[in-house]
């Protein structure tokens, strides 16, 4: 990716006009590797795992900006070593905790 001087200047200008706030970042990784044989997705025929070839992990990264005790903004990003996730009520609750 090529960075132009105008992009760098715009980034610096934007960063200097933001209000002063405390910025917090936290992250964690954990193993979500099943401890028993499971069906493997992504294959035409049913295949059952018989050993762990590589661990399956979930990683979370959280950002928060604060002004004193007041939370200004929050975000959480979760990455999982999965083929897919089921669109269920669980996903909706993650996106909108109050519903």
Backbone torsions as a table, in degrees:
resi	resn	phi	psi	omega
1	UNK	NA	133.1	-178.6
2	UNK	-95.3	129.6	179.2
3	UNK	-102.8	126.0	178.9
4	UNK	-93.7	154.6	177.9
5	UNK	-58.7	-32.1	179.5
6	UNK	-65.3	-39.0	178.4
7	UNK	-65.0	-42.5	179.3
8	UNK	-64.1	-43.7	178.6
9	UNK	-61.9	-42.9	179.3
10	UNK	-62.7	-39.1	178.7
11	UNK	-65.2	-44.3	179.1
12	UNK	-64.7	-43.3	179.8
13	UNK	-62.2	-43.1	178.6
14	UNK	-64.2	-43.6	-178.1
15	UNK	-65.1	-32.4	-177.2
16	UNK	-81.2	-15.9	-179.0
17	UNK	-98.4	0.2	178.5
18	UNK	-75.6	147.0	177.5
19	UNK	-67.7	150.4	179.5
20	UNK	-67.4	129.0	179.0
21	UNK	-152.9	157.7	175.6
22	UNK	-84.8	135.4	-178.0
23	UNK	-117.9	124.8	-178.4
24	UNK	-117.5	140.0	177.5
25	UNK	-133.1	136.9	176.1
26	UNK	-142.3	151.3	-180.0
27	UNK	-151.1	159.4	178.5
28	UNK	-156.8	150.9	175.5
29	UNK	-130.2	139.1	177.9
30	UNK	-139.6	155.5	178.0
31	UNK	-81.5	131.3	173.3
32	UNK	-117.8	24.9	180.0
33	UNK	-66.7	125.2	178.3
34	UNK	-62.1	144.2	179.6
35	UNK	-94.7	10.3	177.7
36	UNK	-142.8	164.0	179.7
37	UNK	-60.0	140.4	179.6
38	UNK	-135.8	159.8	175.0
39	UNK	-71.7	137.7	-178.6
40	UNK	-96.0	124.6	176.2
41	UNK	-79.7	160.1	175.8
42	UNK	91.0	9.7	178.7
43	UNK	-119.8	150.0	-179.9
44	UNK	-66.7	-45.3	179.6
45	UNK	-102.7	157.6	179.0
46	UNK	-64.9	125.5	175.5
47	UNK	-127.8	136.9	179.3
48	UNK	-109.1	133.9	178.9
49	UNK	-67.6	144.8	177.0
50	UNK	-123.0	-7.1	175.3
51	UNK	-158.1	164.1	176.6
52	UNK	-92.5	112.6	179.1
53	UNK	-87.6	-38.0	175.0
54	UNK	-151.5	144.9	-177.4
55	UNK	-67.8	151.0	176.2
56	UNK	-105.7	128.7	-174.4
57	UNK	-124.9	160.8	170.6
58	UNK	-124.9	134.3	-178.4
59	UNK	-126.2	134.8	178.5
60	UNK	-123.2	140.3	176.7
61	UNK	-130.4	128.0	-177.6
62	UNK	-122.3	139.4	177.0
63	UNK	-122.7	144.7	175.1
64	UNK	-151.5	134.1	172.5
65	UNK	-113.4	139.2	-175.8
66	UNK	-134.4	152.2	170.0
67	UNK	-124.0	93.9	-172.6
68	UNK	69.9	-123.9	178.4
69	UNK	-90.3	-5.2	-176.8
70	UNK	-89.5	123.7	176.5
71	UNK	-79.8	123.7	179.7
72	UNK	-90.3	-42.7	-176.6
73	UNK	-156.3	148.5	176.8
74	UNK	-140.7	148.8	174.7
75	UNK	-152.9	146.2	176.3
76	UNK	-133.1	133.6	176.0
77	UNK	-122.1	129.7	179.9
78	UNK	-120.5	133.0	178.0
79	UNK	-122.8	130.0	179.6
80	UNK	-125.5	142.5	175.1
81	UNK	-79.8	72.6	-177.3
82	UNK	-131.7	155.7	175.2
83	UNK	-72.0	-37.3	-179.4
84	UNK	-168.1	171.0	175.5
85	UNK	-124.4	150.4	180.0
86	UNK	-81.8	129.7	176.4
87	UNK	-77.7	95.9	-177.6
88	UNK	-129.8	-176.1	177.3
89	UNK	-60.1	-27.9	179.8
90	UNK	-62.4	-44.0	178.7
91	UNK	-65.3	-42.0	179.6
92	UNK	-62.3	-39.3	179.5
93	UNK	-66.4	-32.1	177.1
94	UNK	-67.7	-39.9	-178.8
95	UNK	-73.9	-37.4	-177.3
96	UNK	-133.4	83.3	-174.4
97	UNK	-58.4	-24.1	-176.5
98	UNK	-82.4	-10.0	-178.5
99	UNK	-92.9	NA	NA
